[in-house]
Amino acid sequence: MTVVKSTLPEPARKVAGEALQSTLVDLLGLSLIAKQAHWNIVGPRFRSIHLQLDEVVATARTYADTVAERSAALGLPPDGRPETVAADCTLPGPKDGWLRDTEVVQLMVDALEAAIGRLRERIAATDEPDPVTQDLLISLTAELEKERWMFDAENWPREN
């Protein structure tokens, strides 16, 4: 049943819908990863990283809402149910228990890098079918790349 009629032809709507749904799952997963790390971080850089994790959560949640609303506007019901996120999220997550600040930094670099790589694939896929969705994904990628850079800068100086 389609409640909302889309302005996109069906093939374009399908491509955009798949890109939006997988992005929604990544964003909800990323917000959970960052919140779990936020609650369990320990170490000398606790406070600064603890606060930085909240920035990632806020960005992920804000964009998750925007992505879900874009999907709904195209007549595709977004699926952010816990069981969907648990089944479909492939971003690297934290281990159980306390996390050293250095582990959290690397976790966030890895999780953000994975999300960004997937976003770049979706940007390419939506280029022709739906430039509006592509524009949203480009904006999101810029924000996540900024967050990744900030966490990666915490790794300086590198030991290699």
JOCOR-V200248 format. One record per residue. RES is the residue in one letter. PSI is psi in whole degrees, 0 to 359 (none if undefined). Layout:
res: (RES;RES)
psi: (PSI;PSI)
//
This chain:
res: (M;T;V;V;K;S;T;L;P;E;P;A;R;K;V;A;G;E;A;L;Q;S;T;L;V;D;L;L;G;L;S;L;I;A;K;Q;A;H;W;N;I;V;G;P;R;F;R;S;I;H;L;Q;L;D;E;V;V;A;T;A;R;T;Y;A;D;T;V;A;E;R;S;A;A;L;G;L;P;P;D;G;R;P;E;T;V;A;A;D;C;T;L;P;G;P;K;D;G;W;L;R;D;T;E;V;V;Q;L;M;V;D;A;L;E;A;A;I;G;R;L;R;E;R;I;A;A;T;D;E;P;D;P;V;T;Q;D;L;L;I;S;L;T;A;E;L;E;K;E;R;W;M;F;D;A;E;N;W;P;R;E;N)
psi: (127;117;320;128;133;151;353;146;154;316;320;321;321;314;312;318;318;319;318;317;314;329;319;314;315;317;317;319;316;320;323;320;311;320;320;316;320;318;338;6;141;155;174;338;23;302;311;319;322;314;322;326;324;329;319;316;313;316;313;318;319;312;328;318;316;317;315;320;326;317;314;322;334;4;19;114;121;148;98;24;146;319;329;314;315;321;326;345;126;9;147;134;172;157;171;144;195;146;125;150;323;324;320;317;312;321;314;322;313;315;317;319;317;315;318;317;318;322;319;325;319;327;314;319;330;2;303;315;322;87;336;313;319;317;317;315;326;315;316;317;318;317;316;326;324;314;318;317;316;321;319;327;337;340;0;141;147;150;357;none)
//
